[in-house]
Amino acid sequence: MITLKAWLKNRTKTEYITVCLLLTGFIASMIFINNNYELYDKTIVHITDVQEITRENQTDPHGNEDERVVQQIEGEIKNGPDKGEITDFENEYTQSLALDYELSAGDEIFLAPDGEATDDIKRDKYFVFVAWIFLFVLLAVGKSRGALSALSLFVNAAILSFALDIYIQNPSISLSVITALSIIIFTVLSLLMATGFNEKTYTAILATLIGTVISLVIAYAALHFTGEQGLRYEEMAFLTRNPETIFMAGLLIGSLGAVMDVAITLSASMFEMFEKNNRIDIKTLKKAGYEVGKDIMGTMTNILFFAYVSGSLPMLLIYFKNAAPFGFTISMNLSLELTRALVGGIGIVLTIPIAIYISIFFIRRKQAKL
């Protein structure tokens, strides 16, 4: 078992500096995020005391039971012209917490404009803390590659934000075009930063783009010939723009992640086998690639299914709890999610042979030079 003293002894000067910088950044960011009240336009209240006023049982026409609770809240205003003053108001919530919040001493909340209710909870400090934990784990496991992965994630988030801002400011520009250009940039930057400039990366880039495009073409053709029957866009009712276009853009971005994962896994596996034996027979290599593809195909499609369906779980429970018919509930809440999962699954399956044959193309070129 490695002791802390032995671990510290084996660290380089660069690693010590990196750890110190990370810890300094963590402490500084947490201090800042816990004192950034003046950056917000909304009034922030730090709750100092909570007293329960009333608690009563409620039953709806479907027999669902809940509790309605009223709290008396006292807190200190942390920003704005009334900074430092003590305010009090009532907070009402139900035990289901579907549309409201149970408040406790120490919470920080945004006060509604009328000053008499909670608008939302201030969560930025929790988000920053979890983001740092994610970064620490990524660096501990991936080291320099982990740092590049974190950087690529930040860059991709910035690119997506910029792309959406362009569409919002210029609605005449096609969202499909903006999204298509964005995923090309996402793919190239993410893979180059994660795995460097080499044939393995080029294989993954080509396989990702080809697999994503083909899966989207198939999805578009299927939706076109079926007239999009069965798709319920009600959850996009608040949009003022064409929901079909936005849904297709979401399909494109959603499929990209799963396809990219399969592409880099297969290309890395194929090139690793080649590095171990650069005279490996192409048929053996192809067979091994398909075996790897079969192993990851089932797990990746399941991951997609659970990732999309999990977001609809609260609404499914609400519909079932209120005695909504099964078919209606599934249609209303899962039609779009299941479509996303199916399109992503198609992309995963198609990417397997694409990645294998592109890998073989580059490997044959390398073998010819030996």
Sequence and secondary structure as in RCSB ss.txt:
>XXXX:A:sequence
MITLKAWLKNRTKTEYITVCLLLTGFIASMIFINNNYELYDKTIVHITDVQEITRENQTDPHGNEDERVVQQIEG
EIKNGPDKGEITDFENEYTQSLALDYELSAGDEIFLAPDGEATDDIKRDKYFVFVAWIFLFVLLAVGKSRGALSA
LSLFVNAAILSFALDIYIQNPSISLSVITALSIIIFTVLSLLMATGFNEKTYTAILATLIGTVISLVIAYAALHF
TGEQGLRYEEMAFLTRNPETIFMAGLLIGSLGAVMDVAITLSASMFEMFEKNNRIDIKTLKKAGYEVGKDIMGTM
TNILFFAYVSGSLPMLLIYFKNAAPFGFTISMNLSLELTRALVGGIGIVLTIPIAIYISIFFIRRKQAKL
>XXXX:A:secstr
   HHHHHHT  HHHHHHHHHHHHHHHHHHHHHTT GGG SS EEEEEEEEEEEEEEEE TT  EEEEEEEEEEE
EE SSTTTT EEEEEEEEETT SSS    TT EEEE TTSSSEEEE  HHHHHHHHHHHHHHHHHHHHHHHHHHH
HHHHHHHHHHHHHHHHHHH TTS HHHHHHHHHHHHHHHHHHHHH SSHHHHHHHHHHHHHHHHHHHHHHHHHHH
HTTTT   GGGTT SS HHHHHHHHHHHHHHHHHHHHHHHHHHHHHHHHHH TT  HHHHHHHHHHHHHHHHHHH
HHHHHHHHHHTTHHHHHHHHHTT  HHHHHHHHHHHHHHHHHHHHHHHHHHHHHHHHHHHHHHHHHHHT 
